[in-house]
Amino acid sequence: MTVLTQTWDTTSLCPKLEKVMTKMSKYEYLRELWPTYRKAGKTKKGQLLDDFCEFTGYHRKYAMALLAAPLAPPKRRSGGRKKIYDQAVVTAVLFIWKATNKVCGERLQPFIPEMRDKLMACEELVCSPDVFAKLGRVSMGTVKRIVGKEKNRSHVRIGGTTKPGSLLKSQIAVRYGRWDEVDPGFCETDTVAHCGGDVSGVFIYSLDVVDICTGWSEQAAIWGKGEQATTQQMDTIRQRLPFSLRGLDPDNGSEFINWQLHRYCKKHDIELTRSRPYKKNDNAHVEQKNYVAIRQLIGYDRLEQKRQLAILNDLYANEWRTYLNLFQPTRKLRKSVKETATGKTKKQYYESKTPYRRLLDHPKTTSEQKRVLQSLYNDVNPVKLLQAIEQKLELLQRTLR
């Protein structure tokens, strides 16, 4: 603490003194200067005021107000509210966040108790009873503050690659507006191009299918996006789904609007509809999943090798589908209300859950389906799954060099 005496001929002192003066030092200076300033004449007051401004860095008007007002005790900052969530809780939240592939705070917070129990059962997380209890009651705001400091995402956009199909449009119904299906099995589908920004030549596409009711999604890689390759991988995905595929709603791309897929859907009693041309919001569920399930995972590089196709399909069919559907919580919109006064729309969401949990809670899920799903859930370790995913992504990355 710097305390100055009552010798006010200070022109020889260092002009940078204000940089090292604390708030308490400035108050001590003010307390010593105040009686002298009040008794001094006009000329002396001007000199004292100049020195006071120089040492403290205060604006001249503010300094005059301080010296003219009655001397008040310094304001001391209170200790504030006692910290509830210490570093051990922060570390545990960040570990769970990383184990869920760094999802947003809104999706993470309701999922923390379940993920905490799963990671402890897999011996990946060890925490004291106090930390265990705090993880169960940590608020949304606290979680968002914790993960917000660590979050750093990049987003790159490339042009679309959808080419409209010219056949069958009159025979395939157009669906638009919000889905009203409440049972699993009605899905939106789309393809994602791994072209690296150059759509010339032949390259790999990812086929994406997402269930509207539960959020369960499946992916598969195809070479090009021919009718036969798309239909074959759609059949592979249909057989992997833990429920019957009852409806399929793609965009107007030629890989979907063709006789081959039309006959396939008719054979397996699948209702085939299509979205309106140039209306991406008609397929909002799968468009959002394209980024979360494919772009964030694979990136935007060009994939044009057959070995890359094999790596992708191996990843999609095994670790990724398990991790994505069992350990990635999603949010569903409950309702949106537009305020006429402000013109703003407020959205309300259901509590975030994983597709696995939504499927277990659904009344149409059979006992056998629940048994298979629970057995799969009990046998996997999310941290080990994430490590295996990273290894395969590294293998895919090496093919680009």
LUMMAR-188098 format. One record per residue (C-alpha): residue in one letter; x, y, z; residue number from 1. Coordinates in steps of 0.02 Angstrom, whole numbers, plus 50000, padded with zeros to 5 digits. Layout:
% residues N
+------+-------+-------+-------+-----+
| type |    xx |    yy |    zz | seq |
+------+-------+-------+-------+-----+
|    A |     X |     Y |     Z | NUM |
...
+------+-------+-------+-------+-----+
***
This chain:
% residues 401
+------+-------+-------+-------+-----+
| type |    xx |    yy |    zz | seq |
+------+-------+-------+-------+-----+
|    M | 50000 | 50000 | 50000 |   1 |
|    T | 50066 | 50171 | 49952 |   2 |
|    V | 50035 | 50308 | 50081 |   3 |
|    L | 50093 | 50485 | 50050 |   4 |
|    T | 50137 | 50609 | 50187 |   5 |
|    Q | 50073 | 50786 | 50205 |   6 |
|    T | 50218 | 50864 | 50109 |   7 |
|    W | 50125 | 50920 | 49954 |   8 |
|    D | 50267 | 50988 | 49849 |   9 |
|    T | 50259 | 50835 | 49739 |  10 |
|    T | 50321 | 50899 | 49571 |  11 |
|    S | 50476 | 50790 | 49583 |  12 |
|    L | 50380 | 50628 | 49607 |  13 |
|    C | 50359 | 50502 | 49465 |  14 |
|    P | 50211 | 50550 | 49352 |  15 |
|    K | 50168 | 50365 | 49331 |  16 |
|    L | 50131 | 50341 | 49515 |  17 |
|    E | 49944 | 50321 | 49481 |  18 |
|    K | 49979 | 50155 | 49395 |  19 |
|    V | 50034 | 50076 | 49558 |  20 |
|    M | 49910 | 50161 | 49675 |  21 |
|    T | 49770 | 50051 | 49738 |  22 |
|    K | 49597 | 50112 | 49783 |  23 |
|    M | 49645 | 50112 | 49967 |  24 |
|    S | 49804 | 50210 | 49927 |  25 |
|    K | 49701 | 50341 | 49837 |  26 |
|    Y | 49583 | 50353 | 49986 |  27 |
|    E | 49730 | 50375 | 50105 |  28 |
|    Y | 49798 | 50512 | 49992 |  29 |
|    L | 49626 | 50596 | 49989 |  30 |
|    R | 49609 | 50585 | 50178 |  31 |
|    E | 49779 | 50669 | 50205 |  32 |
|    L | 49750 | 50801 | 50072 |  33 |
|    W | 49570 | 50846 | 50116 |  34 |
|    P | 49600 | 50957 | 50272 |  35 |
|    T | 49742 | 51051 | 50188 |  36 |
|    Y | 49640 | 51078 | 50029 |  37 |
|    R | 49489 | 51146 | 50127 |  38 |
|    K | 49596 | 51277 | 50217 |  39 |
|    A | 49704 | 51327 | 50067 |  40 |
|    G | 49681 | 51481 | 49961 |  41 |
|    K | 49629 | 51482 | 49778 |  42 |
|    T | 49804 | 51471 | 49706 |  43 |
|    K | 49859 | 51334 | 49826 |  44 |
|    K | 49699 | 51236 | 49793 |  45 |
|    G | 49737 | 51238 | 49607 |  46 |
|    Q | 49912 | 51168 | 49637 |  47 |
|    L | 49847 | 51033 | 49757 |  48 |
|    L | 49710 | 50986 | 49634 |  49 |
|    D | 49836 | 50969 | 49492 |  50 |
|    D | 49944 | 50853 | 49599 |  51 |
|    F | 49794 | 50751 | 49656 |  52 |
|    C | 49736 | 50723 | 49476 |  53 |
|    E | 49912 | 50678 | 49420 |  54 |
|    F | 49941 | 50547 | 49554 |  55 |
|    T | 49768 | 50466 | 49555 |  56 |
|    G | 49724 | 50478 | 49370 |  57 |
|    Y | 49553 | 50550 | 49414 |  58 |
|    H | 49462 | 50672 | 49299 |  59 |
|    R | 49479 | 50851 | 49364 |  60 |
|    K | 49291 | 50872 | 49389 |  61 |
|    Y | 49280 | 50710 | 49487 |  62 |
|    A | 49430 | 50759 | 49593 |  63 |
|    M | 49352 | 50928 | 49633 |  64 |
|    A | 49192 | 50843 | 49688 |  65 |
|    L | 49288 | 50724 | 49803 |  66 |
|    L | 49385 | 50865 | 49885 |  67 |
|    A | 49232 | 50977 | 49904 |  68 |
|    A | 49120 | 50842 | 49981 |  69 |
|    P | 49126 | 50785 | 50164 |  70 |
|    L | 49254 | 50648 | 50188 |  71 |
|    A | 49169 | 50478 | 50185 |  72 |
|    P | 49242 | 50308 | 50231 |  73 |
|    P | 49297 | 50202 | 50083 |  74 |
|    K | 49173 | 50079 | 50009 |  75 |
|    R | 49229 | 49903 | 50038 |  76 |
|    R | 49172 | 49765 | 49923 |  77 |
|    S | 49076 | 49630 | 50011 |  78 |
|    G | 49136 | 49453 | 50004 |  79 |
|    G | 48987 | 49406 | 49895 |  80 |
|    R | 48888 | 49247 | 49895 |  81 |
|    K | 48978 | 49091 | 49950 |  82 |
|    K | 49035 | 48984 | 49804 |  83 |
|    I | 48926 | 48828 | 49787 |  84 |
|    Y | 49005 | 48738 | 49640 |  85 |
|    D | 49191 | 48719 | 49671 |  86 |
|    Q | 49325 | 48663 | 49550 |  87 |
|    A | 49286 | 48479 | 49578 |  88 |
|    V | 49108 | 48505 | 49514 |  89 |
|    V | 49170 | 48610 | 49366 |  90 |
|    T | 49294 | 48473 | 49320 |  91 |
|    A | 49157 | 48340 | 49329 |  92 |
|    V | 49037 | 48442 | 49222 |  93 |
|    L | 49173 | 48470 | 49090 |  94 |
|    F | 49216 | 48285 | 49090 |  95 |
|    I | 49033 | 48239 | 49061 |  96 |
|    W | 49021 | 48376 | 48928 |  97 |
|    K | 49170 | 48306 | 48833 |  98 |
|    A | 49101 | 48129 | 48850 |  99 |
|    T | 48942 | 48190 | 48763 | 100 |
|    N | 49044 | 48263 | 48620 | 101 |
|    K | 49027 | 48442 | 48686 | 102 |
|    V | 48839 | 48467 | 48664 | 103 |
|    C | 48761 | 48634 | 48710 | 104 |
|    G | 48713 | 48675 | 48889 | 105 |
|    E | 48526 | 48662 | 48855 | 106 |
|    R | 48546 | 48482 | 48797 | 107 |
|    L | 48677 | 48437 | 48926 | 108 |
|    Q | 48600 | 48496 | 49090 | 109 |
|    P | 48450 | 48375 | 49098 | 110 |
|    F | 48564 | 48233 | 49041 | 111 |
|    I | 48698 | 48258 | 49175 | 112 |
|    P | 48622 | 48140 | 49308 | 113 |
|    E | 48602 | 47996 | 49185 | 114 |
|    M | 48774 | 48021 | 49108 | 115 |
|    R | 48851 | 48039 | 49282 | 116 |
|    D | 48780 | 47870 | 49334 | 117 |
|    K | 48833 | 47787 | 49171 | 118 |
|    L | 49012 | 47852 | 49179 | 119 |
|    M | 49028 | 47800 | 49361 | 120 |
|    A | 48963 | 47626 | 49318 | 121 |
|    C | 49096 | 47616 | 49181 | 122 |
|    E | 49228 | 47675 | 49308 | 123 |
|    E | 49268 | 47826 | 49199 | 124 |
|    L | 49211 | 47953 | 49329 | 125 |
|    V | 49248 | 47954 | 49516 | 126 |
|    C | 49172 | 48088 | 49625 | 127 |
|    S | 49138 | 48119 | 49809 | 128 |
|    P | 48960 | 48110 | 49881 | 129 |
|    D | 48957 | 48301 | 49887 | 130 |
|    V | 49004 | 48318 | 49702 | 131 |
|    F | 48882 | 48179 | 49658 | 132 |
|    A | 48739 | 48273 | 49740 | 133 |
|    K | 48787 | 48440 | 49662 | 134 |
|    L | 48793 | 48364 | 49488 | 135 |
|    G | 48613 | 48312 | 49514 | 136 |
|    R | 48552 | 48487 | 49550 | 137 |
|    V | 48667 | 48600 | 49449 | 138 |
|    S | 48563 | 48731 | 49356 | 139 |
|    M | 48552 | 48766 | 49171 | 140 |
|    G | 48634 | 48937 | 49191 | 141 |
|    T | 48782 | 48865 | 49286 | 142 |
|    V | 48809 | 48728 | 49157 | 143 |
|    K | 48803 | 48854 | 49014 | 144 |
|    R | 48931 | 48966 | 49102 | 145 |
|    I | 49048 | 48819 | 49132 | 146 |
|    V | 49045 | 48749 | 48956 | 147 |
|    G | 49032 | 48920 | 48874 | 148 |
|    K | 49212 | 48958 | 48919 | 149 |
|    E | 49272 | 48799 | 48834 | 150 |
|    K | 49162 | 48798 | 48681 | 151 |
|    N | 49240 | 48844 | 48515 | 152 |
|    R | 49156 | 48789 | 48355 | 153 |
|    S | 49187 | 48835 | 48175 | 154 |
|    H | 49056 | 48832 | 48040 | 155 |
|    V | 49089 | 48823 | 47854 | 156 |
|    R | 48955 | 48823 | 47721 | 157 |
|    I | 48965 | 48751 | 47547 | 158 |
|    G | 48841 | 48752 | 47405 | 159 |
|    G | 48702 | 48623 | 47394 | 160 |
|    T | 48710 | 48473 | 47277 | 161 |
|    T | 48526 | 48428 | 47261 | 162 |
|    K | 48471 | 48396 | 47082 | 163 |
|    P | 48282 | 48382 | 47062 | 164 |
|    G | 48207 | 48218 | 47004 | 165 |
|    S | 48096 | 48239 | 46852 | 166 |
|    L | 47993 | 48079 | 46868 | 167 |
|    L | 47855 | 48024 | 46984 | 168 |
|    K | 47820 | 48194 | 47060 | 169 |
|    S | 47637 | 48180 | 47018 | 170 |
|    Q | 47629 | 48011 | 47106 | 171 |
|    I | 47718 | 48060 | 47267 | 172 |
|    A | 47620 | 48168 | 47388 | 173 |
|    V | 47692 | 48333 | 47448 | 174 |
|    R | 47705 | 48351 | 47637 | 175 |
|    Y | 47733 | 48517 | 47723 | 176 |
|    G | 47699 | 48597 | 47891 | 177 |
|    R | 47731 | 48522 | 48061 | 178 |
|    W | 47730 | 48333 | 48083 | 179 |
|    D | 47582 | 48266 | 48181 | 180 |
|    E | 47644 | 48086 | 48193 | 181 |
|    V | 47669 | 48032 | 48374 | 182 |
|    D | 47733 | 47855 | 48340 | 183 |
|    P | 47910 | 47801 | 48290 | 184 |
|    G | 47942 | 47754 | 48109 | 185 |
|    F | 47905 | 47913 | 48011 | 186 |
|    C | 48072 | 47982 | 47952 | 187 |
|    E | 48148 | 48123 | 47853 | 188 |
|    T | 48298 | 48084 | 47744 | 189 |
|    D | 48432 | 48180 | 47648 | 190 |
|    T | 48606 | 48162 | 47574 | 191 |
|    V | 48763 | 48260 | 47623 | 192 |
|    A | 48898 | 48285 | 47492 | 193 |
|    H | 49081 | 48258 | 47538 | 194 |
|    C | 49141 | 48354 | 47386 | 195 |
|    G | 49259 | 48480 | 47467 | 196 |
|    G | 49169 | 48621 | 47377 | 197 |
|    D | 49197 | 48546 | 47204 | 198 |
|    V | 49047 | 48450 | 47137 | 199 |
|    S | 49137 | 48385 | 46982 | 200 |
|    G | 49178 | 48201 | 46967 | 201 |
|    V | 49121 | 48058 | 47080 | 202 |
|    F | 49136 | 48070 | 47268 | 203 |
|    I | 49056 | 48001 | 47426 | 204 |
|    Y | 48888 | 48054 | 47498 | 205 |
|    S | 48819 | 48019 | 47670 | 206 |
|    L | 48639 | 47962 | 47679 | 207 |
|    D | 48551 | 48030 | 47834 | 208 |
|    V | 48386 | 47966 | 47907 | 209 |
|    V | 48305 | 48039 | 48064 | 210 |
|    D | 48147 | 47982 | 48153 | 211 |
|    I | 48027 | 48125 | 48192 | 212 |
|    C | 47954 | 48054 | 48354 | 213 |
|    T | 48110 | 47996 | 48446 | 214 |
|    G | 48253 | 48084 | 48356 | 215 |
|    W | 48336 | 47916 | 48321 | 216 |
|    S | 48450 | 47935 | 48170 | 217 |
|    E | 48553 | 47823 | 48058 | 218 |
|    Q | 48687 | 47863 | 47929 | 219 |
|    A | 48767 | 47768 | 47786 | 220 |
|    A | 48896 | 47813 | 47653 | 221 |
|    I | 48861 | 47791 | 47467 | 222 |
|    W | 48974 | 47804 | 47314 | 223 |
|    G | 48897 | 47942 | 47211 | 224 |
|    K | 48710 | 47956 | 47236 | 225 |
|    G | 48639 | 47840 | 47106 | 226 |
|    E | 48465 | 47766 | 47124 | 227 |
|    Q | 48526 | 47589 | 47159 | 228 |
|    A | 48660 | 47639 | 47286 | 229 |
|    T | 48537 | 47750 | 47380 | 230 |
|    T | 48402 | 47616 | 47386 | 231 |
|    Q | 48526 | 47482 | 47443 | 232 |
|    Q | 48589 | 47588 | 47587 | 233 |
|    M | 48412 | 47639 | 47632 | 234 |
|    D | 48373 | 47454 | 47652 | 235 |
|    T | 48528 | 47433 | 47761 | 236 |
|    I | 48470 | 47575 | 47873 | 237 |
|    R | 48292 | 47506 | 47879 | 238 |
|    Q | 48357 | 47341 | 47947 | 239 |
|    R | 48463 | 47430 | 48079 | 240 |
|    L | 48319 | 47534 | 48148 | 241 |
|    P | 48251 | 47473 | 48316 | 242 |
|    F | 48074 | 47501 | 48251 | 243 |
|    S | 47980 | 47476 | 48087 | 244 |
|    L | 48006 | 47607 | 47952 | 245 |
|    R | 47830 | 47669 | 47912 | 246 |
|    G | 47857 | 47832 | 47820 | 247 |
|    L | 47996 | 47916 | 47720 | 248 |
|    D | 48001 | 48100 | 47676 | 249 |
|    P | 48149 | 48159 | 47567 | 250 |
|    D | 48176 | 48317 | 47468 | 251 |
|    N | 48155 | 48321 | 47279 | 252 |
|    G | 48329 | 48254 | 47237 | 253 |
|    S | 48343 | 48128 | 47096 | 254 |
|    E | 48420 | 48000 | 47215 | 255 |
|    F | 48250 | 47990 | 47302 | 256 |
|    I | 48122 | 48035 | 47169 | 257 |
|    N | 48144 | 47883 | 47058 | 258 |
|    W | 48054 | 47721 | 47016 | 259 |
|    Q | 48176 | 47610 | 47109 | 260 |
|    L | 48147 | 47691 | 47280 | 261 |
|    H | 47962 | 47709 | 47240 | 262 |
|    R | 47946 | 47521 | 47210 | 263 |
|    Y | 48051 | 47482 | 47363 | 264 |
|    C | 47938 | 47586 | 47477 | 265 |
|    K | 47783 | 47507 | 47402 | 266 |
|    K | 47853 | 47332 | 47429 | 267 |
|    H | 47891 | 47363 | 47613 | 268 |
|    D | 47732 | 47463 | 47648 | 269 |
|    I | 47825 | 47627 | 47676 | 270 |
|    E | 47730 | 47788 | 47646 | 271 |
|    L | 47836 | 47895 | 47529 | 272 |
|    T | 47808 | 48083 | 47527 | 273 |
|    R | 47915 | 48230 | 47474 | 274 |
|    S | 47944 | 48408 | 47531 | 275 |
|    R | 47906 | 48564 | 47429 | 276 |
|    P | 48045 | 48617 | 47309 | 277 |
|    Y | 48164 | 48750 | 47379 | 278 |
|    K | 48083 | 48742 | 47552 | 279 |
|    K | 48219 | 48677 | 47668 | 280 |
|    N | 48115 | 48705 | 47823 | 281 |
|    D | 47999 | 48566 | 47765 | 282 |
|    N | 48143 | 48448 | 47808 | 283 |
|    A | 48207 | 48545 | 47959 | 284 |
|    H | 48237 | 48390 | 48067 | 285 |
|    V | 48356 | 48305 | 47947 | 286 |
|    E | 48436 | 48469 | 47891 | 287 |
|    Q | 48485 | 48502 | 48072 | 288 |
|    K | 48546 | 48323 | 48094 | 289 |
|    N | 48652 | 48339 | 47937 | 290 |
|    Y | 48763 | 48461 | 48031 | 291 |
|    V | 48760 | 48379 | 48203 | 292 |
|    A | 48781 | 48198 | 48146 | 293 |
|    I | 48886 | 48217 | 47989 | 294 |
|    R | 48968 | 48387 | 47962 | 295 |
|    Q | 49031 | 48404 | 48141 | 296 |
|    L | 49097 | 48225 | 48132 | 297 |
|    I | 49171 | 48213 | 47957 | 298 |
|    G | 49201 | 48395 | 47911 | 299 |
|    Y | 49204 | 48470 | 47736 | 300 |
|    D | 49348 | 48379 | 47652 | 301 |
|    R | 49328 | 48292 | 47484 | 302 |
|    L | 49310 | 48103 | 47499 | 303 |
|    E | 49333 | 48010 | 47335 | 304 |
|    Q | 49417 | 47845 | 47379 | 305 |
|    K | 49337 | 47674 | 47401 | 306 |
|    R | 49435 | 47642 | 47562 | 307 |
|    Q | 49361 | 47801 | 47633 | 308 |
|    L | 49188 | 47731 | 47592 | 309 |
|    A | 49229 | 47573 | 47691 | 310 |
|    I | 49293 | 47671 | 47842 | 311 |
|    L | 49138 | 47782 | 47844 | 312 |
|    N | 49015 | 47637 | 47833 | 313 |
|    D | 49108 | 47543 | 47970 | 314 |
|    L | 49100 | 47697 | 48081 | 315 |
|    Y | 48916 | 47735 | 48043 | 316 |
|    A | 48858 | 47556 | 48070 | 317 |
|    N | 48946 | 47527 | 48235 | 318 |
|    E | 49017 | 47656 | 48356 | 319 |
|    W | 48936 | 47814 | 48287 | 320 |
|    R | 48755 | 47754 | 48281 | 321 |
|    T | 48772 | 47685 | 48459 | 322 |
|    Y | 48852 | 47842 | 48529 | 323 |
|    L | 48738 | 47962 | 48436 | 324 |
|    N | 48574 | 47879 | 48488 | 325 |
|    L | 48619 | 47824 | 48664 | 326 |
|    F | 48725 | 47968 | 48727 | 327 |
|    Q | 48678 | 48124 | 48627 | 328 |
|    P | 48526 | 48213 | 48703 | 329 |
|    T | 48413 | 48311 | 48587 | 330 |
|    R | 48278 | 48442 | 48617 | 331 |
|    K | 48102 | 48441 | 48546 | 332 |
|    L | 47995 | 48595 | 48524 | 333 |
|    R | 47841 | 48599 | 48634 | 334 |
|    K | 47765 | 48758 | 48563 | 335 |
|    S | 47810 | 48929 | 48494 | 336 |
|    V | 47715 | 49086 | 48538 | 337 |
|    K | 47727 | 49249 | 48440 | 338 |
|    E | 47703 | 49407 | 48540 | 339 |
|    T | 47601 | 49529 | 48436 | 340 |
|    A | 47667 | 49680 | 48531 | 341 |
|    T | 47852 | 49647 | 48496 | 342 |
|    G | 47842 | 49530 | 48348 | 343 |
|    K | 47962 | 49410 | 48436 | 344 |
|    T | 47933 | 49223 | 48443 | 345 |
|    K | 47964 | 49130 | 48606 | 346 |
|    K | 47997 | 48944 | 48595 | 347 |
|    Q | 47966 | 48817 | 48733 | 348 |
|    Y | 48051 | 48647 | 48730 | 349 |
|    Y | 48024 | 48480 | 48812 | 350 |
|    E | 48164 | 48421 | 48926 | 351 |
|    S | 48308 | 48358 | 48822 | 352 |
|    K | 48324 | 48169 | 48810 | 353 |
|    T | 48423 | 48045 | 48707 | 354 |
|    P | 48333 | 47953 | 48566 | 355 |
|    Y | 48364 | 47793 | 48666 | 356 |
|    R | 48271 | 47863 | 48817 | 357 |
|    R | 48127 | 47928 | 48711 | 358 |
|    L | 48108 | 47758 | 48631 | 359 |
|    L | 48106 | 47671 | 48800 | 360 |
|    D | 47973 | 47791 | 48865 | 361 |
|    H | 47861 | 47772 | 48712 | 362 |
|    P | 47706 | 47664 | 48744 | 363 |
|    K | 47717 | 47582 | 48571 | 364 |
|    T | 47891 | 47512 | 48604 | 365 |
|    T | 47876 | 47324 | 48635 | 366 |
|    S | 47954 | 47231 | 48781 | 367 |
|    E | 48073 | 47142 | 48662 | 368 |
|    Q | 48131 | 47306 | 48586 | 369 |
|    K | 48160 | 47379 | 48759 | 370 |
|    R | 48259 | 47225 | 48812 | 371 |
|    V | 48374 | 47238 | 48660 | 372 |
|    L | 48401 | 47424 | 48685 | 373 |
|    Q | 48436 | 47409 | 48871 | 374 |
|    S | 48558 | 47267 | 48840 | 375 |
|    L | 48651 | 47375 | 48713 | 376 |
|    Y | 48653 | 47522 | 48834 | 377 |
|    N | 48721 | 47418 | 48978 | 378 |
|    D | 48861 | 47343 | 48872 | 379 |
|    V | 48939 | 47503 | 48806 | 380 |
|    N | 49055 | 47632 | 48881 | 381 |
|    P | 49030 | 47807 | 48808 | 382 |
|    V | 49211 | 47859 | 48838 | 383 |
|    K | 49277 | 47703 | 48751 | 384 |
|    L | 49154 | 47731 | 48609 | 385 |
|    L | 49216 | 47908 | 48587 | 386 |
|    Q | 49397 | 47848 | 48584 | 387 |
|    A | 49355 | 47718 | 48451 | 388 |
|    I | 49267 | 47851 | 48348 | 389 |
|    E | 49419 | 47965 | 48358 | 390 |
|    Q | 49532 | 47822 | 48303 | 391 |
|    K | 49428 | 47789 | 48148 | 392 |
|    L | 49420 | 47974 | 48109 | 393 |
|    E | 49610 | 47980 | 48122 | 394 |
|    L | 49619 | 47834 | 48001 | 395 |
|    L | 49504 | 47928 | 47883 | 396 |
|    Q | 49611 | 48085 | 47902 | 397 |
|    R | 49767 | 47989 | 47853 | 398 |
|    T | 49687 | 47944 | 47685 | 399 |
|    L | 49680 | 48129 | 47643 | 400 |
|    R | 49868 | 48155 | 47654 | 401 |
+------+-------+-------+-------+-----+
***
